[in-house]
Amino acid sequence: MSQPQTTSLVDAFTLNGLPSEYLSGKQIQERYRISPATFWRWKKDDHAFKFPKPLFGEGVEARWSLDDVIAWEQANAKKQSRAAS
């Protein structure tokens, strides 16, 4: 008898055309070399460079789409260049 095939949560997202790469809060903090307090401020609704909401999960289990993070980087690079001009 063959084993039933299982699909992980990430595979399920990929099969539905959703991003296949996710980052944890710790990975985001490492990516930008920021403290947990700074990351928390970025996520607040009233922050000038509001960070995107996680795609799924909460707290330490939250995961952000790499595509969303890259789009956020690009949008904020444009904001920063306009503010500098």
C-alpha positions, 0 to 999 in steps of 0.5 A: 500500500502506498503512503497518503501524500501530505501537503505542508502549509507552505506547499499549500500556499505555493500550489495556490500561487502564493509566495513560497518563501517566508521570513520569521520576525527574527529573520527580518530583524537579522536582515535589517540588523535591527532590535526587536523594539525597532521591529515592533515600532515598524509594525505599528500602524502609525509608523511612517514606514509601516511594515506589512502585516504577516501573511500567517501566524501570530507572535513568534509564529508569524511569517512574512512573505519575502515578496511583501518584504521586498515590495516594502523595501522598494516602496520605502526606498522611493519614499526616502529618496523623495525625502532627501531631494 
